[in-house]
Amino acid sequence: MDQTPGPRRLERLTVEDPDEDLVLRVARGDPAAVQALVARKLPRVLALAQRMLGDPAEAEDVAQEAMLRAWRQAPHWRPGQARFDTWLHRVGLNLCYDRLRRRREIPTEAPPDRPDEGPAPDRGLFAADTGRRVQAALDALPDRQREALVLCHYQELTNIEAARLMEVSVEAMESLLSRGRRALRAALADLAPGREGR
């Protein structure tokens, strides 16, 4: 079951949260604020979910659910308790983990067919194949290593921010990143520069 964190569990602010005013306006029912919040946050939540799940349709569902929870949480938001962005990332990650758990609980005989979303066949074949290989290697990582890499490399959080979000020490975060990078390097060794034509 999803355990959506409340804002009180996350770090206290020392600087003003740039999203606070927007969230307060959403809480008051301002439609323009809702539209602005979605425009500002949806792309990052969607990118996070796509990297964690590797499935565009599931990622869209997660992103929409996260934004719905943000809208519902807005009237209960207490400025100064936590950064809204941190809370929203945690909600998105929890929703992703719920879906990943469900995948493990429902065995399938064969993987579902996915449409090829790469570039046209006559161009970009190597880039499309590389992107699929990277995503497959990322999908094969243990959940915590994948989460650390997605937060730091794709969501561009600092190690400190990602460690807080994952509720681990900075040293543990660096260890997860190191192990994840090592596993990716091993899985993608043949893609090293100069080896494309081999």
C-alpha positions as CSV (number, residue, x, y, z in Angstrom):
1,M,0.0,0.0,0.0
2,D,1.3,3.5,-0.8
3,Q,2.5,5.3,2.2
4,T,2.4,8.9,1.0
5,P,4.7,11.0,3.3
6,G,3.3,14.0,5.0
7,P,5.3,17.2,4.7
8,R,6.3,17.0,8.4
9,R,8.6,14.0,7.8
10,L,10.9,15.8,5.4
11,E,13.6,18.3,6.1
12,R,12.9,21.8,7.5
13,L,13.5,24.7,5.3
14,T,16.3,27.3,5.8
15,V,15.4,29.2,2.7
16,E,12.0,30.1,1.3
17,D,10.4,27.4,-0.9
18,P,9.8,28.9,-4.4
19,D,6.7,26.8,-4.7
20,E,5.0,27.9,-1.4
21,D,3.1,30.8,-2.8
22,L,1.8,28.7,-5.7
23,V,0.7,25.8,-3.4
24,L,-1.1,28.3,-1.1
25,R,-2.9,29.7,-4.2
26,V,-3.9,26.2,-5.3
27,A,-5.2,25.6,-1.8
28,R,-7.5,28.6,-2.2
29,G,-8.9,27.2,-5.4
30,D,-7.1,29.5,-7.9
31,P,-7.4,27.8,-11.3
32,A,-4.5,29.7,-12.7
33,A,-2.3,28.5,-9.9
34,V,-3.4,24.9,-10.5
35,Q,-2.5,25.3,-14.2
36,A,0.9,26.9,-13.3
37,L,1.7,24.1,-10.7
38,V,1.0,21.4,-13.3
39,A,3.0,23.1,-16.0
40,R,6.0,23.6,-13.5
41,K,6.0,20.1,-11.9
42,L,4.4,17.6,-14.3
43,P,7.4,17.3,-16.7
44,R,9.8,16.4,-13.9
45,V,7.4,13.9,-12.3
46,L,6.8,12.3,-15.7
47,A,10.5,12.1,-16.4
48,L,11.1,10.5,-13.0
49,A,8.3,7.9,-13.5
50,Q,9.5,7.1,-17.0
51,R,13.1,6.4,-15.8
52,M,11.9,4.3,-12.8
53,L,9.2,2.3,-14.7
54,G,10.5,2.2,-18.3
55,D,6.8,2.3,-19.5
56,P,5.4,5.6,-20.9
57,A,1.8,4.7,-20.2
58,E,2.4,3.7,-16.6
59,A,4.6,6.8,-16.2
60,E,1.7,9.1,-17.3
61,D,-0.6,7.4,-14.8
62,V,1.9,7.9,-12.0
63,A,2.5,11.5,-12.9
64,Q,-1.2,12.3,-13.1
65,E,-1.8,10.6,-9.7
66,A,1.1,12.5,-8.1
67,M,-0.4,15.8,-9.4
68,L,-3.8,14.8,-8.1
69,R,-2.4,14.1,-4.7
70,A,-0.6,17.5,-4.8
71,W,-3.9,19.2,-5.5
72,R,-5.6,17.3,-2.6
73,Q,-2.7,18.0,-0.2
74,A,-2.5,21.8,-1.0
75,P,-5.2,22.8,1.6
76,H,-3.2,21.0,4.3
77,W,0.2,22.3,3.3
78,R,2.1,24.1,6.0
79,P,4.7,26.6,4.7
80,G,8.1,26.2,6.1
81,Q,7.7,22.5,7.1
82,A,9.3,21.0,4.0
83,R,10.0,21.8,0.3
84,F,7.0,21.0,-1.8
85,D,9.3,19.7,-4.6
86,T,10.9,17.2,-2.2
87,W,7.5,16.0,-1.1
88,L,6.2,15.6,-4.7
89,H,9.3,13.6,-5.7
90,R,8.7,11.2,-2.7
91,V,5.0,10.8,-3.7
92,G,6.1,10.0,-7.3
93,L,8.7,7.5,-6.1
94,N,6.2,5.8,-3.8
95,L,3.7,5.4,-6.7
96,C,6.5,4.0,-8.9
97,Y,7.4,1.5,-6.2
98,D,3.8,0.4,-5.8
99,R,3.7,-0.4,-9.5
100,L,7.0,-2.2,-9.5
101,R,5.8,-4.3,-6.6
102,R,2.6,-5.2,-8.5
103,R,4.7,-6.2,-11.5
104,R,6.6,-8.7,-9.3
105,E,3.4,-10.1,-7.8
106,I,1.8,-10.8,-11.2
107,P,4.0,-13.2,-13.1
108,T,3.6,-13.1,-16.9
109,E,4.5,-15.8,-19.4
110,A,6.0,-13.3,-21.8
111,P,6.8,-9.6,-21.6
112,P,4.1,-7.3,-23.0
113,D,4.6,-6.0,-26.5
114,R,5.7,-2.3,-26.6
115,P,5.5,-0.1,-29.6
116,D,8.8,1.0,-30.9
117,E,9.0,4.7,-30.0
118,G,12.5,5.2,-31.5
119,P,13.3,7.3,-34.6
120,A,12.3,6.3,-38.1
121,P,14.1,3.2,-39.3
122,D,16.2,5.1,-41.8
123,R,17.9,7.4,-39.3
124,G,19.1,7.3,-35.7
125,L,19.2,3.5,-35.4
126,F,22.3,3.5,-33.2
127,A,21.0,6.3,-30.9
128,A,17.6,4.5,-30.5
129,D,19.3,1.2,-29.8
130,T,21.6,2.9,-27.3
131,G,18.7,4.5,-25.5
132,R,16.9,1.2,-25.2
133,R,20.0,-0.5,-24.0
134,V,20.6,2.2,-21.3
135,Q,17.0,1.9,-20.2
136,A,17.2,-1.9,-20.0
137,A,20.4,-1.7,-18.0
138,L,18.8,0.8,-15.7
139,D,15.7,-1.4,-15.3
140,A,17.9,-4.3,-14.4
141,L,19.5,-2.5,-11.4
142,P,18.3,-3.1,-7.9
143,D,15.5,-0.6,-7.1
144,R,17.5,1.6,-4.7
145,Q,20.5,1.9,-7.1
146,R,18.1,2.9,-9.9
147,E,16.4,5.4,-7.7
148,A,19.7,7.0,-6.7
149,L,20.9,7.3,-10.3
150,V,17.5,8.6,-11.5
151,L,17.4,11.3,-8.8
152,C,21.0,12.4,-9.2
153,H,21.5,12.1,-13.0
154,Y,18.1,12.5,-14.5
155,Q,16.3,14.7,-11.9
156,E,19.6,16.6,-11.3
157,L,19.3,16.6,-7.5
158,T,22.4,16.9,-5.5
159,N,23.7,13.9,-3.5
160,I,22.5,15.6,-0.3
161,E,19.0,16.3,-1.7
162,A,18.7,12.8,-3.0
163,A,19.9,11.3,0.3
164,R,17.3,13.2,2.2
165,L,14.6,12.1,-0.2
166,M,15.6,8.5,0.1
167,E,16.1,8.8,3.8
168,V,19.7,7.5,3.8
169,S,23.0,9.1,4.7
170,V,25.1,10.9,2.0
171,E,27.7,8.1,2.3
172,A,25.0,5.5,1.6
173,M,23.8,7.5,-1.3
174,E,27.3,7.7,-2.7
175,S,27.7,3.9,-2.3
176,L,24.4,3.3,-4.2
177,L,25.5,5.6,-7.0
178,S,28.9,4.0,-7.2
179,R,27.5,0.4,-7.3
180,G,24.8,1.5,-9.9
181,R,27.4,3.2,-12.1
182,R,29.7,0.2,-12.0
183,A,26.8,-2.1,-13.0
184,L,25.8,0.2,-15.8
185,R,29.4,0.4,-17.1
186,A,29.6,-3.4,-17.1
187,A,26.3,-3.8,-18.9
188,L,27.1,-1.2,-21.5
189,A,30.9,-1.8,-21.9
190,D,30.5,-2.5,-25.6
191,L,29.1,1.0,-26.1
192,A,32.4,2.7,-25.0
193,P,33.7,5.2,-27.6
194,G,35.5,3.5,-30.5
195,R,33.6,0.2,-30.1
196,E,30.4,1.1,-32.1
197,G,31.6,-0.5,-35.3
198,R,32.8,-3.8,-33.7
